């Protein structure tokens, strides 16, 4: 049985980690592993991600308005000469691979992925990959410089984020940095790209809750959305401020430490689980 305290703590964790390249889904799963709280399940995880997406839409409302105007001016047809229209279609193109892969995983079942051993390897491995990309990647390109191929590559990278511990923001930023994008621009495109992907997952889970007619689960989901939104909007401002002058190195160090600890625990060298 979930409590209000657990939902608030999970929402705080979601808000902090969603926009950092450290894997929010991995942290949400690990929360029940290393505390006495029960596993909250995938439905609440998705609900809290919806709260984060609402925060993204508020923060980037001007950007979304430019996309809408660009679509209206071109009668909803692609027009890459218009900034808003271009960004919209790049996001749509980049979203397609993850949506297809996500539906496939959903049909196959994903509970086996909620493993601390798997999360340990993905947090560690993709953290090191982010370090390499941030170290060698140029910082010359902005969102409007992306091509269709670039968007597709970032979209394919996003498919990996369906594996907990990978980090959706982390793996998309990693690919964007390999493609030479500026750090803040890479983070911006990653956040915008999260909107259709997570909204799609939210619609599926919301539909399932509606069919189940489980009032308690619906109330938990609404609470998760609300609290996650509040914490997420603060986190976005902090992340974008940080990337004005700094690199991703602190997040890489955190991932290496956390991944190492998780693997030592998973393979029995230390014992920290409840």
HUDAMO-V719223 format. One record per residue. N is the residue number from 1. RES is the residue in three letters. SS is DSSP state (2 for helix, 1 for strand, 0 for the rest). OMEGA is omega in radians with two decimals (none if undefined). D_LAST is the distance of its C-alpha to the last C-alpha in Angstrom with 1 decimal. Layout:
# HUDAMO-V719223
n->N res->RES ss->SS omega->OMEGA d_last->D_LAST
n->N res->RES ss->SS omega->OMEGA d_last->D_LAST
This chain:
# HUDAMO-V719223
n->1 res->UNK ss->0 omega->-3.13 d_last->17.6
n->2 res->UNK ss->0 omega->3.07 d_last->17.6
n->3 res->UNK ss->0 omega->3.10 d_last->18.5
n->4 res->UNK ss->2 omega->3.13 d_last->20.8
n->5 res->UNK ss->2 omega->-3.13 d_last->18.4
n->6 res->UNK ss->2 omega->-3.13 d_last->16.0
n->7 res->UNK ss->2 omega->3.12 d_last->19.2
n->8 res->UNK ss->2 omega->3.14 d_last->20.5
n->9 res->UNK ss->2 omega->3.10 d_last->17.4
n->10 res->UNK ss->2 omega->3.12 d_last->17.3
n->11 res->UNK ss->2 omega->3.07 d_last->21.1
n->12 res->UNK ss->2 omega->3.11 d_last->21.1
n->13 res->UNK ss->2 omega->3.11 d_last->18.8
n->14 res->UNK ss->2 omega->-3.11 d_last->21.2
n->15 res->UNK ss->2 omega->-3.12 d_last->24.2
n->16 res->UNK ss->2 omega->-2.97 d_last->23.4
n->17 res->UNK ss->2 omega->-3.07 d_last->22.4
n->18 res->UNK ss->0 omega->-3.04 d_last->24.9
n->19 res->UNK ss->0 omega->2.97 d_last->27.8
n->20 res->UNK ss->0 omega->-3.11 d_last->26.4
n->21 res->UNK ss->0 omega->-3.06 d_last->26.3
n->22 res->UNK ss->0 omega->3.10 d_last->22.5
n->23 res->UNK ss->0 omega->3.09 d_last->21.6
n->24 res->UNK ss->2 omega->-3.12 d_last->20.7
n->25 res->UNK ss->2 omega->3.10 d_last->19.6
n->26 res->UNK ss->2 omega->3.13 d_last->17.2
n->27 res->UNK ss->2 omega->3.14 d_last->15.6
n->28 res->UNK ss->2 omega->3.11 d_last->15.5
n->29 res->UNK ss->2 omega->-3.10 d_last->13.7
n->30 res->UNK ss->2 omega->-3.11 d_last->11.1
n->31 res->UNK ss->2 omega->-3.13 d_last->10.6
n->32 res->UNK ss->2 omega->3.13 d_last->8.9
n->33 res->UNK ss->2 omega->-3.04 d_last->6.8
n->34 res->UNK ss->0 omega->3.03 d_last->5.6
n->35 res->UNK ss->0 omega->3.13 d_last->6.0
n->36 res->UNK ss->0 omega->-3.14 d_last->6.5
n->37 res->UNK ss->0 omega->3.09 d_last->9.7
n->38 res->UNK ss->0 omega->3.07 d_last->11.1
n->39 res->UNK ss->0 omega->-3.06 d_last->12.6
n->40 res->UNK ss->0 omega->3.12 d_last->15.9
n->41 res->UNK ss->0 omega->-3.04 d_last->17.9
n->42 res->UNK ss->2 omega->-3.09 d_last->20.7
n->43 res->UNK ss->2 omega->3.13 d_last->23.3
n->44 res->UNK ss->2 omega->3.08 d_last->21.7
n->45 res->UNK ss->2 omega->-3.12 d_last->21.0
n->46 res->UNK ss->2 omega->3.14 d_last->24.7
n->47 res->UNK ss->2 omega->3.14 d_last->25.8
n->48 res->UNK ss->2 omega->3.04 d_last->24.2
n->49 res->UNK ss->2 omega->3.09 d_last->25.9
n->50 res->UNK ss->2 omega->3.08 d_last->29.1
n->51 res->UNK ss->2 omega->3.12 d_last->28.8
n->52 res->UNK ss->2 omega->-3.14 d_last->28.7
n->53 res->UNK ss->2 omega->3.07 d_last->31.7
n->54 res->UNK ss->2 omega->3.09 d_last->33.7
n->55 res->UNK ss->2 omega->3.09 d_last->33.1
n->56 res->UNK ss->2 omega->-3.10 d_last->34.5
n->57 res->UNK ss->2 omega->3.07 d_last->37.5
n->58 res->UNK ss->2 omega->-3.10 d_last->38.2
n->59 res->UNK ss->2 omega->-3.10 d_last->38.0
n->60 res->UNK ss->0 omega->-3.11 d_last->40.1
n->61 res->UNK ss->2 omega->3.11 d_last->42.4
n->62 res->UNK ss->2 omega->3.11 d_last->45.5
n->63 res->UNK ss->2 omega->3.13 d_last->44.5
n->64 res->UNK ss->2 omega->3.10 d_last->44.0
n->65 res->UNK ss->2 omega->3.09 d_last->47.4
n->66 res->UNK ss->2 omega->3.10 d_last->49.1
n->67 res->UNK ss->2 omega->-3.13 d_last->47.7
n->68 res->UNK ss->2 omega->3.13 d_last->49.0
n->69 res->UNK ss->2 omega->3.13 d_last->52.4
n->70 res->UNK ss->2 omega->3.11 d_last->52.6
n->71 res->UNK ss->2 omega->-3.13 d_last->52.0
n->72 res->UNK ss->2 omega->-3.10 d_last->54.6
n->73 res->UNK ss->2 omega->-3.10 d_last->57.2
n->74 res->UNK ss->0 omega->-3.14 d_last->56.9
n->75 res->UNK ss->0 omega->3.07 d_last->56.8
n->76 res->UNK ss->0 omega->3.06 d_last->53.2
n->77 res->UNK ss->0 omega->3.12 d_last->54.4
n->78 res->UNK ss->0 omega->3.06 d_last->53.1
n->79 res->UNK ss->0 omega->-3.00 d_last->54.9
n->80 res->UNK ss->0 omega->3.07 d_last->53.3
n->81 res->UNK ss->0 omega->3.10 d_last->55.9
n->82 res->UNK ss->0 omega->-3.06 d_last->54.3
n->83 res->UNK ss->2 omega->-3.08 d_last->51.0
n->84 res->UNK ss->2 omega->3.12 d_last->49.3
n->85 res->UNK ss->2 omega->-3.13 d_last->50.4
n->86 res->UNK ss->2 omega->-3.11 d_last->49.3
n->87 res->UNK ss->2 omega->3.13 d_last->45.8
n->88 res->UNK ss->2 omega->-3.07 d_last->45.4
n->89 res->UNK ss->2 omega->3.06 d_last->46.4
n->90 res->UNK ss->2 omega->3.13 d_last->44.4
n->91 res->UNK ss->2 omega->3.11 d_last->41.2
n->92 res->UNK ss->2 omega->-3.14 d_last->42.3
n->93 res->UNK ss->2 omega->-3.11 d_last->43.0
n->94 res->UNK ss->2 omega->-3.10 d_last->39.6
n->95 res->UNK ss->2 omega->-3.01 d_last->37.7
n->96 res->UNK ss->2 omega->-3.11 d_last->39.3
n->97 res->UNK ss->2 omega->-3.10 d_last->37.4
n->98 res->UNK ss->2 omega->3.12 d_last->33.9
n->99 res->UNK ss->2 omega->3.12 d_last->35.1
n->100 res->UNK ss->2 omega->-3.12 d_last->36.4
n->101 res->UNK ss->2 omega->3.13 d_last->33.4
n->102 res->UNK ss->2 omega->3.10 d_last->31.1
n->103 res->UNK ss->2 omega->3.11 d_last->33.1
n->104 res->UNK ss->2 omega->3.14 d_last->33.1
n->105 res->UNK ss->2 omega->-3.13 d_last->29.3
n->106 res->UNK ss->2 omega->3.14 d_last->29.0
n->107 res->UNK ss->2 omega->-3.11 d_last->31.4
n->108 res->UNK ss->2 omega->-3.09 d_last->29.5
n->109 res->UNK ss->0 omega->-3.04 d_last->26.0
n->110 res->UNK ss->0 omega->-3.09 d_last->23.3
n->111 res->UNK ss->2 omega->-3.14 d_last->20.0
n->112 res->UNK ss->2 omega->-3.13 d_last->19.8
n->113 res->UNK ss->2 omega->-3.11 d_last->19.6
n->114 res->UNK ss->0 omega->-3.07 d_last->16.2
n->115 res->UNK ss->0 omega->-3.13 d_last->14.7
n->116 res->UNK ss->2 omega->3.11 d_last->12.9
n->117 res->UNK ss->2 omega->3.12 d_last->15.4
n->118 res->UNK ss->2 omega->-3.13 d_last->18.3
n->119 res->UNK ss->2 omega->3.11 d_last->17.2
n->120 res->UNK ss->2 omega->3.14 d_last->17.0
n->121 res->UNK ss->2 omega->-3.11 d_last->20.5
n->122 res->UNK ss->2 omega->3.10 d_last->22.0
n->123 res->UNK ss->2 omega->-3.13 d_last->20.8
n->124 res->UNK ss->2 omega->-3.05 d_last->22.2
n->125 res->UNK ss->2 omega->-3.11 d_last->25.3
n->126 res->UNK ss->2 omega->3.01 d_last->26.5
n->127 res->UNK ss->2 omega->3.10 d_last->25.9
n->128 res->UNK ss->2 omega->3.11 d_last->28.4
n->129 res->UNK ss->2 omega->3.08 d_last->30.7
n->130 res->UNK ss->2 omega->3.12 d_last->30.8
n->131 res->UNK ss->2 omega->-3.13 d_last->31.8
n->132 res->UNK ss->2 omega->-3.12 d_last->34.6
n->133 res->UNK ss->2 omega->-3.11 d_last->35.9
n->134 res->UNK ss->2 omega->-3.12 d_last->35.8
n->135 res->UNK ss->2 omega->-3.03 d_last->37.6
n->136 res->UNK ss->2 omega->-3.08 d_last->40.4
n->137 res->UNK ss->0 omega->3.06 d_last->40.8
n->138 res->UNK ss->0 omega->3.10 d_last->43.8
n->139 res->UNK ss->0 omega->-3.02 d_last->43.6
n->140 res->UNK ss->0 omega->-3.01 d_last->46.8
n->141 res->UNK ss->1 omega->3.07 d_last->46.1
n->142 res->UNK ss->0 omega->-3.09 d_last->45.3
n->143 res->UNK ss->2 omega->-3.08 d_last->44.3
n->144 res->UNK ss->2 omega->3.11 d_last->48.0
n->145 res->UNK ss->2 omega->-3.12 d_last->48.5
n->146 res->UNK ss->0 omega->3.05 d_last->46.2
n->147 res->UNK ss->0 omega->3.09 d_last->48.0
n->148 res->UNK ss->2 omega->3.12 d_last->47.1
n->149 res->UNK ss->2 omega->3.10 d_last->45.9
n->150 res->UNK ss->2 omega->-3.14 d_last->43.7
n->151 res->UNK ss->2 omega->3.14 d_last->42.1
n->152 res->UNK ss->2 omega->3.12 d_last->41.7
n->153 res->UNK ss->2 omega->3.10 d_last->39.9
n->154 res->UNK ss->2 omega->3.11 d_last->37.5
n->155 res->UNK ss->2 omega->3.10 d_last->37.0
n->156 res->UNK ss->2 omega->3.09 d_last->36.3
n->157 res->UNK ss->2 omega->-3.12 d_last->33.8
n->158 res->UNK ss->2 omega->3.11 d_last->32.0
n->159 res->UNK ss->2 omega->-3.13 d_last->31.5
n->160 res->UNK ss->2 omega->-3.09 d_last->29.0
n->161 res->UNK ss->2 omega->3.08 d_last->26.9
n->162 res->UNK ss->2 omega->3.02 d_last->26.2
n->163 res->UNK ss->0 omega->-3.09 d_last->23.7
n->164 res->UNK ss->0 omega->3.14 d_last->20.4
n->165 res->UNK ss->0 omega->-3.13 d_last->20.0
n->166 res->UNK ss->0 omega->-3.06 d_last->23.8
n->167 res->UNK ss->0 omega->3.12 d_last->24.6
n->168 res->UNK ss->2 omega->3.13 d_last->27.6
n->169 res->UNK ss->2 omega->-3.12 d_last->29.1
n->170 res->UNK ss->2 omega->-3.06 d_last->28.3
n->171 res->UNK ss->2 omega->3.09 d_last->30.0
n->172 res->UNK ss->2 omega->3.06 d_last->33.0
n->173 res->UNK ss->2 omega->3.11 d_last->33.5
n->174 res->UNK ss->2 omega->3.11 d_last->33.4
n->175 res->UNK ss->2 omega->3.13 d_last->36.1
n->176 res->UNK ss->2 omega->3.12 d_last->38.1
n->177 res->UNK ss->2 omega->3.04 d_last->38.1
n->178 res->UNK ss->2 omega->3.13 d_last->39.3
n->179 res->UNK ss->0 omega->3.04 d_last->42.0
n->180 res->UNK ss->0 omega->-3.13 d_last->43.0
n->181 res->UNK ss->1 omega->3.02 d_last->41.9
n->182 res->UNK ss->0 omega->-3.04 d_last->41.5
n->183 res->UNK ss->2 omega->-3.13 d_last->37.9
n->184 res->UNK ss->2 omega->3.13 d_last->38.4
n->185 res->UNK ss->2 omega->3.08 d_last->40.3
n->186 res->UNK ss->2 omega->3.12 d_last->37.7
n->187 res->UNK ss->2 omega->-3.14 d_last->35.0
n->188 res->UNK ss->2 omega->-3.13 d_last->37.5
n->189 res->UNK ss->2 omega->3.11 d_last->38.2
n->190 res->UNK ss->2 omega->-3.14 d_last->34.5
n->191 res->UNK ss->2 omega->3.11 d_last->33.9
n->192 res->UNK ss->2 omega->-3.14 d_last->37.1
n->193 res->UNK ss->2 omega->-3.13 d_last->36.1
n->194 res->UNK ss->2 omega->-3.03 d_last->32.8
n->195 res->UNK ss->2 omega->-3.12 d_last->34.9
n->196 res->UNK ss->2 omega->-3.10 d_last->36.4
n->197 res->UNK ss->2 omega->-3.07 d_last->33.4
n->198 res->UNK ss->2 omega->3.06 d_last->30.8
n->199 res->UNK ss->2 omega->3.09 d_last->33.4
n->200 res->UNK ss->2 omega->3.10 d_last->34.1
n->201 res->UNK ss->2 omega->3.13 d_last->30.5
n->202 res->UNK ss->2 omega->3.12 d_last->30.5
n->203 res->UNK ss->2 omega->3.14 d_last->33.7
n->204 res->UNK ss->2 omega->-3.12 d_last->32.4
n->205 res->UNK ss->2 omega->3.11 d_last->29.2
n->206 res->UNK ss->2 omega->3.11 d_last->31.4
n->207 res->UNK ss->2 omega->3.13 d_last->33.9
n->208 res->UNK ss->2 omega->3.11 d_last->31.3
n->209 res->UNK ss->2 omega->3.12 d_last->30.0
n->210 res->UNK ss->2 omega->-3.14 d_last->33.7
n->211 res->UNK ss->2 omega->3.14 d_last->34.5
n->212 res->UNK ss->2 omega->3.14 d_last->31.6
n->213 res->UNK ss->0 omega->-3.12 d_last->32.9
n->214 res->UNK ss->0 omega->-3.04 d_last->29.5
n->215 res->UNK ss->2 omega->-3.13 d_last->30.2
n->216 res->UNK ss->2 omega->3.14 d_last->26.6
n->217 res->UNK ss->2 omega->3.13 d_last->25.4
n->218 res->UNK ss->2 omega->3.11 d_last->28.5
n->219 res->UNK ss->2 omega->3.09 d_last->27.9
n->220 res->UNK ss->2 omega->-3.13 d_last->24.3
n->221 res->UNK ss->2 omega->3.13 d_last->25.8
n->222 res->UNK ss->2 omega->3.08 d_last->28.5
n->223 res->UNK ss->2 omega->3.13 d_last->26.2
n->224 res->UNK ss->2 omega->3.11 d_last->24.2
n->225 res->UNK ss->2 omega->-3.09 d_last->27.5
n->226 res->UNK ss->2 omega->-3.10 d_last->28.8
n->227 res->UNK ss->2 omega->-3.14 d_last->26.0
n->228 res->UNK ss->2 omega->3.11 d_last->25.5
n->229 res->UNK ss->2 omega->-3.09 d_last->29.2
n->230 res->UNK ss->2 omega->-3.11 d_last->29.4
n->231 res->UNK ss->2 omega->-3.08 d_last->26.8
n->232 res->UNK ss->2 omega->-3.10 d_last->28.1
n->233 res->UNK ss->2 omega->3.07 d_last->31.7
n->234 res->UNK ss->2 omega->-3.10 d_last->30.9
n->235 res->UNK ss->2 omega->-3.14 d_last->28.9
n->236 res->UNK ss->2 omega->3.13 d_last->31.9
n->237 res->UNK ss->2 omega->-3.13 d_last->34.3
n->238 res->UNK ss->2 omega->-3.11 d_last->32.2
n->239 res->UNK ss->2 omega->-3.11 d_last->31.8
n->240 res->UNK ss->2 omega->3.05 d_last->35.5
n->241 res->UNK ss->2 omega->-3.12 d_last->36.5
n->242 res->UNK ss->2 omega->-3.05 d_last->34.5
n->243 res->UNK ss->0 omega->3.04 d_last->36.0
n->244 res->UNK ss->0 omega->-3.00 d_last->39.5
n->245 res->UNK ss->0 omega->-3.00 d_last->39.4
n->246 res->UNK ss->0 omega->-3.14 d_last->36.3
n->247 res->UNK ss->0 omega->3.12 d_last->34.7
n->248 res->UNK ss->0 omega->-3.03 d_last->31.4
n->249 res->UNK ss->2 omega->3.14 d_last->30.6
n->250 res->UNK ss->2 omega->-3.14 d_last->27.9
n->251 res->UNK ss->2 omega->3.07 d_last->25.9
n->252 res->UNK ss->2 omega->3.14 d_last->26.5
n->253 res->UNK ss->2 omega->3.12 d_last->25.2
n->254 res->UNK ss->2 omega->-3.12 d_last->22.0
n->255 res->UNK ss->2 omega->-3.13 d_last->21.5
n->256 res->UNK ss->2 omega->3.14 d_last->22.3
n->257 res->UNK ss->2 omega->-3.11 d_last->19.8
n->258 res->UNK ss->2 omega->-3.14 d_last->16.9
n->259 res->UNK ss->2 omega->3.13 d_last->18.0
n->260 res->UNK ss->2 omega->3.13 d_last->18.2
n->261 res->UNK ss->2 omega->-3.14 d_last->14.8
n->262 res->UNK ss->2 omega->-3.13 d_last->13.3
n->263 res->UNK ss->2 omega->3.09 d_last->15.8
n->264 res->UNK ss->2 omega->3.10 d_last->15.2
n->265 res->UNK ss->2 omega->-3.08 d_last->11.5
n->266 res->UNK ss->2 omega->-3.11 d_last->12.7
n->267 res->UNK ss->0 omega->2.99 d_last->15.5
n->268 res->UNK ss->0 omega->-3.13 d_last->13.7
n->269 res->UNK ss->0 omega->3.00 d_last->15.4
n->270 res->UNK ss->0 omega->-3.12 d_last->12.5
n->271 res->UNK ss->0 omega->-3.12 d_last->8.8
n->272 res->UNK ss->0 omega->3.14 d_last->6.6
n->273 res->UNK ss->0 omega->3.13 d_last->3.8
n->274 res->UNK ss->0 omega->none d_last->0.0
